[in-house]
């Protein structure tokens, strides 16, 4: 799965139309804000853009003091990543975690509505062994500082789930995720999951239809194990995560979609039309949940801007809803 740290595109009609018309029960459609570009607006201009378009959720990928300061009293709910470069340090000692909280949370909360702290984003390899210790240390530091209302989680790449088809067969691929799931169950925090039907479709267009990947009608897939019927790949992927949580002994843990989006340029099926269709479909869809969990699904679209200094696959630079000049990357219709 390609890496991303922040980028995706939308339009004025989307933000004053679709976001404004999202049912209040789902008023947690956010947008990820990445800064891997040399031509992006100032942090304060970005926060103002969120507010002017009615976007009430944001994710940032490190403790960016300028962004945190700009978010004061904005009401925008925030996923705050510690940054993968901080994971081992915070995992290594409670005092390191306490210092991080004192420097990056206490000065801003509650004026900044920090909802979740992500101990790592799509962590791979041996670094996965630092996730649970980092989460435990952050929980202890937050509690000691009187900030226990902030929930600590980690953000997983979808390939943390194996056997994802049918959805009911979903299981975590590695044992560390069982420990993560049980810790989340004990604290009441959700699991943050990055879910990208785009990459699944791109890698297997022979077996997955574009309509199924972009919330369009025409495909119906039945899970023979539980009788549920799926008409979108997104739902099937999310329910595979829920199935994995159940098998890990954590059936009550909720899932928050910490990234999802579609690129508008740079690769196979990456077009403005497909990006518009997917993101509009996502906005319209998540209020109703999935076949397994019929409840509003908190979701963060990836991402706010096209970021010209992102590395890797060319699509990584074209996930933005907006261009760096704050113009919409493409138009989108009102939510239905």
C-alpha positions, -999 to 999 in steps of 0.1 A, spaced: 0 0 0 14 34 -9 24 58 19 8 91 24 12 117 50 -14 141 39 -32 150 6 -66 148 -13 -90 171 -32 -124 186 -32 -143 217 -40 -162 247 -27 -195 229 -35 -183 199 -15 -173 218 16 -201 242 19 -226 217 4 -216 182 13 -200 188 46 -227 212 57 -254 187 48 -239 157 66 -264 146 92 -255 159 127 -252 123 139 -222 120 116 -206 154 122 -172 138 123 -161 138 87 -127 153 89 -98 158 65 -62 149 70 -38 179 69 -3 171 57 25 195 50 49 178 26 50 207 2 69 239 -3 39 260 -15 12 253 11 -8 280 29 1 291 64 -12 271 93 -36 298 103 -49 301 67 -55 263 66 -75 264 99 -96 292 85 -102 272 53 -114 242 74 -137 265 93 -150 283 62 -159 250 45 -175 235 76 -149 208 81 -150 199 118 -123 172 120 -85 173 113 -56 149 115 -20 161 118 10 138 115 33 153 142 30 177 171 31 208 149 31 237 173 21 263 147 -9 242 136 -19 235 173 -17 272 181 -39 280 150 -65 254 161 -71 271 195 -109 277 200 -117 265 165 -139 236 177 -122 213 152 -118 178 166 -82 165 162 -63 133 157 -28 142 169 0 118 157 31 116 178 51 110 146 67 76 139 102 91 148 90 96 184 75 61 188 106 43 202 115 72 225 80 74 240 79 36 243 112 35 262 101 53 293 71 69 311 92 100 317 96 105 280 59 101 274 52 126 303 76 151 286 59 147 253 24 153 269 37 183 288 52 198 257 26 189 231 -8 184 248 -10 203 280 -3 237 265 -31 234 240 -59 212 255 -88 219 259 -86 250 238 -76 226 210 -101 197 209 -76 168 208 -97 137 206 -72 110 198 -34 106 200 -20 82 174 10 63 186 24 56 152 10 56 117 12 24 96 41 12 117 60 -17 100 87 -43 110 104 -44 143 90 -10 153 56 -25 158 69 -39 191 70 -3 204 33 4 198 18 -11 229 45 3 253 41 37 238 3 36 241 6 25 278 31 52 286 10 79 269 -21 67 287 -3 69 320 11 103 312 -23 117 302 -39 103 333 -13 118 356 -17 152 339 -55 150 343 -60 146 306 -75 111 306 -104 121 284 -80 120 254 -79 85 239 -47 69 227 -46 45 197 -24 37 167 -32 40 130 -29 8 110 -24 1 74 -51 -22 60 -26 -50 54 -25 -54 92 -56 -75 85 -52 -109 68 -79 -130 51 -99 -99 44 -123 -117 20 -150 -126 29 -150 -98 55 -160 -122 83 -127 -141 78 -107 -110 87 -80 -116 113 -49 -97 124 -19 -108 105 5 -104 135 2 -111 172 11 -76 183 -23 -64 170 -40 -87 195 -22 -68 223 -32 -35 207 -68 -45 204 -71 -57 240 -54 -25 253 -79 -4 233 -107 -25 248 -95 -17 283 -93 20 277 -124 26 255 -103 40 227 -111 32 190 -87 15 165 -76 40 139 -76 24 104 -64 37 71 -87 22 45 -81 27 8 -103 8 -17 -82 27 -44 -51 6 -37 -71 -27 -36 -87 -18 -69 -54 -7 -85 -37 -39 -76 -66 -62 -87 -88 -45 -113 -96 -79 -129 -115 -91 -98 -127 -58 -84 -149 -35 -104 -145 3 -104 -181 7 -94 -177 -15 -63 -146 5 -53 -163 39 -57 -197 34 -40 -215 30 -74 -243 5 -80 -239 -27 -99 -220 -51 -76 -234 -72 -48 -212 -96 -28 -226 -119 -2 -205 -131 28 -216 -167 30 -203 -170 66 -227 -144 81 -252 -137 53 -244 -100 50 -244 -85 16 -218 -59 4 -223 -33 -23 -191 -14 -17 -155 -24 -12 -151 1 16 -177 -16 37 -161 -50 31 -127 -37 42 -140 -20 73 -160 -51 84 -129 -72 79 -112 -49 106 -142 -54 129 -140 -92 124 -103 -91 133 -111 -72 164 -136 -98 174 -111 -126 169 -86 -107 190 -110 -107 219 -120 -70 215 -155 -70 199 -165 -37 216 -137 -16 201 -149 9 176 -131 17 143 -123 52 132 -113 56 96 -81 77 100 -75 80 63 -94 72 31 -93 88 -3 -87 85 -40 -60 102 -61 -69 125 -90 -38 120 -110 -5 101 -112 -15 65 -119 -40 39 -128 -76 50 -123 -64 82 -107 -86 109 -122 -106 138 -110 -138 120 -119 -130 89 -99 -117 109 -70 -149 130 -70 -171 99 -72 -152 81 -44 -150 110 -20 -186 121 -26 -197 85 -21 -177 83 11 -193 114 26 -228 102 17 -222 67 30 -204 67 63 -234 81 83 -251 48 79 -222 26 89 -214 -8 75 -235 -40 71 -219 -53 103 -221 -21 123 -250 1 114 -238 32 132 -221 64 121 -185 58 112 -161 86 121 -140 92 90 -111 114 79 -106 120 42 -71 119 29 -62 147 24 -66 185 24 -39 195 -2 -19 181 -31 16 180 -17 43 185 -42 72 171 -21 58 138 -13 79 109 -24 70 74 -36 43 67 -61 32 97 -82 -3 94 -69 9 104 -35 11 140 -46 -25 140 -59 -48 130 -31 -57 166 -22 -91 180 -20 -75 214 -26 -46 228 -45 -20 248 -26 -36 281 -36 -68 269 -18 -87 264 -50 -107 231 -52 -88 203 -69 -121 193 -86 -158 201 -81 -181 179 -62 -218 178 -57 -238 183 -25 -242 153 -3 -274 135 -10 
